[in-house]
Amino acid sequence: MFSPEGPSLRELAVQALSSVQRGYDLLAPKFDHTPFRTPPAVLDAVAAALERTGPVDAGLDLCCGTGAGVEVLARVCRERVTGVDFSAGMLAEARRRTRPAGPPVSWVRADARALPFGPAFDLVVSFGAFGHFLPRELPGLFAQVHAVLRPGGRFAFPLVAPPRPSSPGYWALLGFDAVMRVRNALWRPPFVMYYRTFRLGEVRRELERAGFRVELRALPEFGRRPDGSPRVRLVVARRRDRADSPDRTV
């Protein structure tokens, strides 16, 4: 799962016994050599889907990590791109590694649950960060995103279909979440990272309650499951206004 440049087992253990923020500060120099970084295929598919809807002026990568989402935004934003994360280590790596062609990029250290921006963005994206938020935190998180979007602005993120109970992936994720729950019951500070708590039905309801109109778009690059449902969807939540039409789901 890890390249030779990735973290050692000892380094991963130290990270896992730290807080989320401290853990990512420690992991940052080797993060891009782990399977935790969003795969290029997902980034490219999301960028292509966003390009089809046309350019925007300003974009924000929420929980930007080492800057993978910033590179996506650079393909669709005309004026400026911002990456925000609460890990100083991850931001340092993002500054060092990420130099996309396109508009100027700025990096801001802040908690996604208390964003230091007004309604300054047309598009917010996020990749792979939602497992760090407990279900009870979603209303506040989505309210923050809503507050930093201009009228008609969009919040977009990919969502992979959950594995079937008969698949090894299902039991691997179930086991990971169980281990994290035991760890957090026995050790402080907690390290919040769960793979099975960010479910489409609940996420959609909370987005709508926060004032978004939600559209689901299949990412055709990943095909469909045997039942015909997409393997990967792009969730596009638009700030609701009076002219909104009914939702469209793919």
N, C-alpha and C positions, 0 to 999 in steps of 0.2 A: 504493500500500500504506500510505502514511503520511498523516495529516492535516497541515494547515499548522502545527498546534501540535506536531507530532512532531519528532524529532531530524533534524538536517541530515546530509548524507553525511559531512561532516568529523567530526561528533560520533560517528557510528556507527563510523568508521574508528578514532578514538581509543579508543572502547570496545573494539573488536575486538582492538586491540593491547595491551590491559590484561589483568590477571588477571580471573577471573570476578567476584570480590568487588569490585574496583575498578571494573570495567566497569559493574556494576549500580549502584554508588554514583553514577557519572556519569550513567547513563541514567535514574535514578529519577524526576526531576522530569517527564520526558516519556514515561515508560514506558506510561502508560495511553492514549497517543495513537499507539501502535505496534500492529502485528498480533501482537505477542508476548503481549499480554494475552489470557487465556482469554476467548473470546466469551461474551456474556451468554446466548446460547441454550444453551451447554453448562452454564454455571453453573445456569441455571434447571432444566434437565433433571435434573441431579444432585441438586439440592435437592428436586425433586419426588419422585424415587426414594427419597431418604432419609426424606422426610416420610411416605411410605407405610409405612415400617417402624416408625414411632413415635418419640417424643422420647427424648433421652438427657440426662444431666446435664452432662458436660464434654466439650468438643471441642478438637482441636488442628489448626491449619492448618500443615502441614509445608512449609517453603520458601514462606512466605506472600506474598512480594513486597509489592505495594501493597494487599493485603488482600481480594482478590476471594473467596477461599475462606472468609475469616472471615464474610463476608456470607451465604454458604451455611450455615455452622454456626449462625449466629444464628437461622436459621429452625427448627433442630431441637434446639438445646441449651437446657436450662432454667436451669442455674446459672451457667456461665462458659464463655468461649471464649478461646483463646490462639492468637496467631500467632507463629511462630518463623521467623527468617531470619538469614543471616549478613551481609547487607548493611545497614549502618547507614543508607544513603541510602534504600533501599526501605522500611525500617521507619519512617523519618521521614515518608515520603509516606503510608504506611499510617495512621499516627497522625493525620495531617492530613486525609486524605480519607475515612476509614472511620469512620462513626458509625452502625452498624446498630441498629435497634430490637431489643430483646431483652436477653439477659444481659450482664453486664459483660465487657469485652474487655481483655486484657492483651497486651503485645508483648514478646518476648524475643529478644535477639540471641544466636544460637548456631548452630553447625554441625550440620546434620542427622545427620552421622556421629558426633556426640558430644552427644546431647541431655541437658540438665541437669534431667531430670525422673525421678521414680519412676513407678510404675504409677498414674497419676492421671487417665487419660482413658478415656472410653467409645467415642470415635470420633476417628479421625485421617483427614484428607483431604489431598489434594495435587493441584495443577493445574499442568501444564506444566513441571515442574521436573526430570523424570527424565533428560532429555538431558544434564544436567550431571553425571551419575554414570556412570563407566565400568562395563562389565559386571562386572568383578572387584570393584567396590565394592558391588554389590547385596546380597550376603549380610550385610555389616556394616550397611548402611542398613536392611534389613528387620529385623535383630536389634534395632536401636535402636527401631524402631516397635513391635515386639513387647514390648519392655521397658517402654514408657511406657503401654501399654494395660492396663486392668483385665481380669480374667478375663471372657471372652466379648466383649471389646471388638472393634471392627471398624476396618479400614483400607480406605478406599474412594477410588477415583480413576477418572476416565474414560480410556478407551483407544480411539483412533480406528483403524479398520481401515487397514492399509497400502495405499497406492495400487497399482494394477495396473502391471506393467512396461510395458504399452502406453500408459500415461497420461503426460501432461506432468508431473503432480505427482511421479511416481516419479523421473523424471530430474532434476527440480529438487532433490528431497531428496538424491538420490545426489550431485549436483554440489555441494551445500552441504557435505555431510559430507566430500567429497574436498578441498574448499578448506580446511576446518578442519583436516584431517589434515596438509596441506602447511604451513599456517600454524603448527601446533604443532610440526612437525618443524624449522622454521626460526627460530622466535621464542620467546623466553621473557619473561615467564611464560606458560604455556599457558592457553588459553581453552577449557575443555571444554564443548562444546555440539554434540551429534550427534543427528540425528533418527531414525536407523535402527538404533540399538543397543538400544532398549528393546522387545524382541520378546515377544509374549504367551507363547509356549511356555516360553522361558527364565525370564521373570518369574514365571510360575505355579510352575515347579519350585523356584525360589529362595524364594518365599513359603512353599511347603509345607515345605521344609527348615528354614525359620526358625520353624516351629510354627504355621502358619496353615492353616485350611481355606478353600479358595478357591471362590467362586461367581461366575459371570459372568452379568450381567443385561443384556439388550438395552435400550437407551434408545430407545423407540419414536418419539420426536420426530424422529429422523434417518433412519428407514426402514431398508430392507435393500438389499443389493447384488443384482445379477442372480442370483447363486448362492444367494440366500436368507440369507446371513450378515448380521449386523447391521453397519451402518456405524459405529456407536459403541456400545461396551459400557461398563458400569460394573463394574469389578473390585471385589468385596467380599471381603476376607480377614479371617476371624474367628479370634481366638485359639482354638486347638483345645482342647477338653476331652473328657472321656470320653464325654459324651452326644452327641457330634457324629454327625450322620447323613451318608450319602454325599453327595458333591458334586452340585450341580445346575447344569447349563450351559445357557444359552440362546443 
